[in-house]
Amino acid sequence: MRTIDARSDAPERIAEQTAAAVFAGGVVIFPTDTVYGIGCDPTNQAALDRIYVLKNRPRHKPLALHFATVAELGEYVPDNPRAMSLAKKFLPGPLTLVVRKPRFVDFRVTAGLPSVSLRVPAHPLCWAILDHTGPLAATSANVSGSAAYSGRPFLEADLPAADLFVDAGPTPVGQESTILDLTDHQTRVIRTGAIALATLEEALGESILGFE
């Protein structure tokens, strides 16, 4: 696995090299605000398959689309005012929104589910990368069942063998995002994370149900 030390190179150059790897069909590990992600071009079937193989990830678990801006994410939720309200308040940031899948999103990204997960990380280098690559289909950069990687050196050996690893050191948040399901009239939490549910409930003006 090729490694780029993001602490000793210019963000623009790093983003260009990462984009080149993605456009060549590669799988890349990149920093976000929460934990490192492993991602690829969401239209490349071979690369999508490699993520599942490299992570030993169960095939029924979907990937999430990562965007550089809230405006880009908004194109995927034209008829979901709750999702856009949360996006405008908490994104970029450690929140993942699950919404009904637009028809143009490939089912191979969503593991056949009628929903899609959306993220806008709050990390300048991640923004630069996504600005060059466009949306990436990604998940946490770890072998399934092991701890998510947040930049701690002693866990580097456990990273999946991607084509490129963009090493930017410890992530700002250091824990995974909160995931909310907004596919129904009632908001549900799929995973608790960096943003407290009470904070999200206050913003929504409603209670959030637990995951069943």
ChimeraX attribute file (.defattr): number of C-alpha atoms within 10 A of each C-alpha:
attribute: neighborCount
match mode: 1-to-1
recipient: residues
	/A:1	12
	/A:2	10
	/A:3	13
	/A:4	17
	/A:5	13
	/A:6	19
	/A:7	11
	/A:8	9
	/A:9	10
	/A:10	11
	/A:11	17
	/A:12	13
	/A:13	13
	/A:14	19
	/A:15	22
	/A:16	16
	/A:17	17
	/A:18	27
	/A:19	23
	/A:20	14
	/A:21	18
	/A:22	24
	/A:23	14
	/A:24	13
	/A:25	18
	/A:26	22
	/A:27	28
	/A:28	29
	/A:29	27
	/A:30	24
	/A:31	30
	/A:32	28
	/A:33	25
	/A:34	27
	/A:35	27
	/A:36	31
	/A:37	26
	/A:38	27
	/A:39	28
	/A:40	31
	/A:41	26
	/A:42	22
	/A:43	15
	/A:44	17
	/A:45	14
	/A:46	13
	/A:47	21
	/A:48	22
	/A:49	15
	/A:50	18
	/A:51	26
	/A:52	18
	/A:53	14
	/A:54	18
	/A:55	21
	/A:56	14
	/A:57	18
	/A:58	11
	/A:59	14
	/A:60	10
	/A:61	14
	/A:62	22
	/A:63	25
	/A:64	24
	/A:65	26
	/A:66	27
	/A:67	24
	/A:68	26
	/A:69	18
	/A:70	18
	/A:71	13
	/A:72	14
	/A:73	22
	/A:74	17
	/A:75	10
	/A:76	19
	/A:77	19
	/A:78	11
	/A:79	12
	/A:80	15
	/A:81	12
	/A:82	16
	/A:83	23
	/A:84	20
	/A:85	13
	/A:86	15
	/A:87	22
	/A:88	12
	/A:89	11
	/A:90	18
	/A:91	19
	/A:92	19
	/A:93	21
	/A:94	23
	/A:95	26
	/A:96	27
	/A:97	27
	/A:98	23
	/A:99	22
	/A:100	18
	/A:101	18
	/A:102	15
	/A:103	9
	/A:104	7
	/A:105	16
	/A:106	15
	/A:107	16
	/A:108	17
	/A:109	25
	/A:110	21
	/A:111	16
	/A:112	14
	/A:113	14
	/A:114	14
	/A:115	20
	/A:116	26
	/A:117	23
	/A:118	26
	/A:119	27
	/A:120	29
	/A:121	27
	/A:122	21
	/A:123	18
	/A:124	14
	/A:125	23
	/A:126	25
	/A:127	23
	/A:128	20
	/A:129	25
	/A:130	21
	/A:131	16
	/A:132	18
	/A:133	21
	/A:134	19
	/A:135	24
	/A:136	24
	/A:137	27
	/A:138	27
	/A:139	24
	/A:140	25
	/A:141	29
	/A:142	26
	/A:143	20
	/A:144	15
	/A:145	9
	/A:146	12
	/A:147	13
	/A:148	22
	/A:149	26
	/A:150	27
	/A:151	18
	/A:152	11
	/A:153	10
	/A:154	8
	/A:155	14
	/A:156	13
	/A:157	8
	/A:158	14
	/A:159	21
	/A:160	22
	/A:161	21
	/A:162	20
	/A:163	16
	/A:164	20
	/A:165	25
	/A:166	22
	/A:167	17
	/A:168	19
	/A:169	15
	/A:170	18
	/A:171	18
	/A:172	15
	/A:173	17
	/A:174	18
	/A:175	17
	/A:176	23
	/A:177	22
	/A:178	21
	/A:179	22
	/A:180	25
	/A:181	24
	/A:182	20
	/A:183	18
	/A:184	10
	/A:185	8
	/A:186	11
	/A:187	21
	/A:188	19
	/A:189	19
	/A:190	17
	/A:191	15
	/A:192	16
	/A:193	17
	/A:194	17
	/A:195	16
	/A:196	10
	/A:197	17
	/A:198	12
	/A:199	10
	/A:200	19
	/A:201	14
	/A:202	11
	/A:203	14
	/A:204	15
	/A:205	9
	/A:206	12
	/A:207	14
	/A:208	18
	/A:209	15
	/A:210	12
	/A:211	12
	/A:212	6
